[in-house]
């Protein structure tokens, strides 16, 4: 299944860029990338999935080839949830599937709870439907303050992005993303950079440097309340060497993940599947065939994959 087209969806601040595989006459699957990634995150996985669907991978605002938000407008998780709604409205989808990696899974999960009648299936790749408390509640005000201060600093500096050689760009990218190999890093940088005099510059908005500044952390009580609204069937794929939390310092504490999985299993019952796979946070790029073998029967409504437990 080859790439069908590149689209630009007009929005008040510019456009949302999308990649499309397959016929738009087929049932839609909207693919949501992780923080600071882009739609190329799904280039290796989507061609291995069932061809009787239409797959759209969007670039969130400030990422990839999508427009940056206007000066003075901050990036918050709710904004990205709104972008999903804009895409669904533009293509007149009444019901569709969401497939999200990492931060994209949290955006997708939030959308599926806010607009439950619109989401048929929810697939999470090394992600969870929300960012649970996870020892972060005491830091939320600090994150919100830092977001405001950082936004003001970026706007005041008016610095142009520094151009670097392709080799330096790739090495720096891999140093900051040690779960990516060289091939996957180059794939993300194809869409995440622009060539200028002197080398390459990153496309992404400098205001989104720290994910925790824009995330919505919720309590256990809010999580339990929210997932009760889910109408979708959910497939949660957890990478054994992946991440458990936003800040790597908290990865040793797996209690929030245990709590989420147990709550989802008891709430959704037969509509919930949990599968652990060997691999790291970018397992969908590093081992796409293995991930596709788990996702494909779920998409097609075939007999469920035996769930594994944390």
C-alpha positions, 0 to 999 in steps of 0.5 A: 500500500503506497502513499496516496497523497500529502494534504494540507488542511486549512486552520485559522493559524495556517494548516495541518499537514497530513499523509494519506495511505489508501482510498478515502472511501475506506474506513478511516484510521487517524494516526497521531505521532509522539512529542517532537516527532512527526507523521513519518513515525508511521511510514514503516508500520502503515504499509504492513497493516490491512489495506482495506482502511484509509490511514491518515497520519497528521503532524500536530501543530508546531511539528513536522510540516504543520504550521506553528501556532501564532505568537502569543498562543501557547501549546497545551494538550487541549489544543492538540485534542482540538486539532483531532476534532478539526481533522474529523470535521473536515473529512466528515467522519462520524466514527473512526479509529485512532492510533497513537504513539506516546504523546499521540496516544494520550491525545487520542485517549483524551479525545476518545473520552471527550467524544466517545461516540466518534471513536470505534477503536483506540490503539495505543503504542507505548502509551496510555489514554491519559497522563496519570498523576505519576508523582507529578501533581506537585510539579504542575504549577511549576510546569505551567509557569515554565511554559509561560516564561519559556514562550516569552523568552522565545518570542523575545529572542527572535533568534533564527534557528541555527543551521547545522550539517546533516551529519551533526543534525542526525547525531544530535537527534540520536543523542536526544532519542536513544531509542531510535536507530540511525535509519529511523532518525533519518526518517523523522528528520526528512519531515522534521527539517528544512534545508537552508544555506549552511545546512538543516534547521529543525521545523518544530516550534521552539516553544514545545521543548519540554513536553511536561509543560503542555501536558494535562496530568490527571488524578486517579479519580479523574482517570477512573471517571473519564474511562467510564465514558469510553465506547471504543474498543482499546488495544494497548501495546506496551514495549517491554523496554519502553517508557512508563512516565513522562520524565525518565526519572520516574520510570522505575515507578510502574504503579501508575501503569499497573493502576491504569491497566487494571482500571481499563481491564475492569471497566472495558472488560472484553473491549480491552486488550493489553499486549506486551512486546519486546522492544523500546519506545519506538518499537513501531518503527524499529520492529514494525512487522511485529507490531503490525501482527498485533494491530491487524487482527484488532483492526479487522475485528478478528479473534482477540490476541491473548492479553499479557499482564504487566 
